[in-house]
């Protein structure tokens, strides 16, 4: 009788090490996951012959054909672009800024956005295009 009770105690499986491994894997996947950033709306980008892929983009700016400016999914005014970019760039100084202008967007407005980003002392500014 005593031998049978001792076997029941030995048959238990300790789940603690397995849960530790699962939590460590979960943390690993969260930290290493690539987060897809979107500008806030769909932009029809112009075609380019020499386009190349840039993956170190931390700030997305979109300019729509109706003159709206979106910075990381927030609709902002032209006067606030520099401040918003400076704030976001201080959080991730290694990332680049990508300006995605609609094909029918006002070129003057796109250049004003570019100037505001440049005035925020950003060195890497990318104009988003489609590969032809």
For each residue, the residues with C-beta under 8 A, 3 or more apart:
1: 4 5
2: 5 6
3: 6 7
4: 1 7 8
5: 1 2 8 9
6: 2 3 9 10
7: 3 4 10 11
8: 4 5 11
9: 5 6 12
10: 6 7
11: 7 8
12: 9
13:
14: 17
15: 18 19
16: 19 20
17: 14 20 21
18: 15 21 22
19: 15 16 22 23
20: 16 17 23 24
21: 17 18 24 25
22: 18 19 25 26
23: 19 20 26 27
24: 20 21 27 28
25: 21 22 28 29
26: 22 23 29 30
27: 23 24 30 31
28: 24 25 31 32
29: 25 26 32 33
30: 26 27 33
31: 27 28
32: 28 29
33: 29 30
34:
35:
36:
37: 57 58 60 72
38: 60 73
39: 43 60 61 62 70 72 73 100
40: 62 70 71 72 73 74 75
41: 62 64 70
42:
43: 39 62 63 64 100 101 102 128
44: 102 103 104
45: 100 101 102 103 128 129 130
46: 101 103 129 130
47: 129 130 131 132
48: 51 129 130 131 132
49: 132
50:
51: 48 129 130 131 132
52:
53:
54: 57 96 98 126
55:
56: 94 95 96 124
57: 37 54 60 95 96 97 98 126
58: 37 88 89 91 92 94 95 96 97
59: 71 72 85 88 89 92 95 96 97 98
60: 37 38 39 57 70 71 72 98 100
61: 39 69 70 71 81 85 97 98 99 100 113 117
62: 39 40 41 43 69 70 99 100 101 102
63: 43 67 68 69 70 99 100 101 102 105 106 109 110 113
64: 41 43 67 68 69 70 102 105
65: 102 103 104 105
66:
67: 63 64 105 106 109
68: 63 64 75
69: 61 62 63 64 75 76 77 78 81 109 113
70: 39 40 41 60 61 62 63 64 73 74 75 76
71: 40 59 60 61 74 76 81 84 85 88
72: 37 39 40 59 60 88
73: 38 39 40 70
74: 40 70 71 84
75: 40 68 69 70
76: 69 70 71 80 81 84
77: 69 80 81
78: 69 81 109 112 113 116
79: 82
80: 76 77 83 84
81: 61 69 71 76 77 78 84 85 113 116 117
82: 79 85 86 116 117 119 120
83: 80 86 87
84: 71 74 76 80 81 87 88
85: 59 61 71 81 82 88 89 97 116 117 120 122
86: 82 83 89 90 120 121
87: 83 84 90 91
88: 58 59 71 72 84 85 91 92
89: 58 59 85 86 92 93 95 97 120 122
90: 86 87 93
91: 58 87 88
92: 58 59 88 89 95
93: 89 90
94: 56 58
95: 56 57 58 59 89 92 124
96: 54 56 57 58 59 122 124 125 126
97: 57 58 59 61 85 89 117 122 124 125 126
98: 54 57 59 60 61 125 126 127 128
99: 61 62 63 110 113 114 117 125 126 127 128
100: 39 43 45 60 61 62 63 128
101: 43 45 46 62 63 105 110 113 127 128
102: 43 44 45 62 63 64 65 105
103: 44 45 46 65
104: 44 65
105: 63 64 65 67 101 102 109 110
106: 63 67 109 110
107: 110 111
108: 111 112
109: 63 67 69 78 105 106 112 113
110: 63 99 101 105 106 107 113 114
111: 107 108 114 115
112: 78 108 109 115 116
113: 61 63 69 78 81 99 101 109 110 116 117
114: 99 110 111 117 118 125 127
115: 111 112 118 119
116: 78 81 82 85 112 113 119 120
117: 61 81 82 85 97 99 113 114 120 122 125
118: 114 115 121 122 125
119: 82 115 116
120: 82 85 86 89 116 117
121: 86 118
122: 85 89 96 97 117 118 125
123:
124: 56 95 96 97
125: 96 97 98 99 114 117 118 122
126: 54 57 96 97 98 99
127: 98 99 101 114
128: 43 45 98 99 100 101
129: 45 46 47 48 51
130: 45 46 47 48 51
131: 47 48 51
132: 47 48 49 51
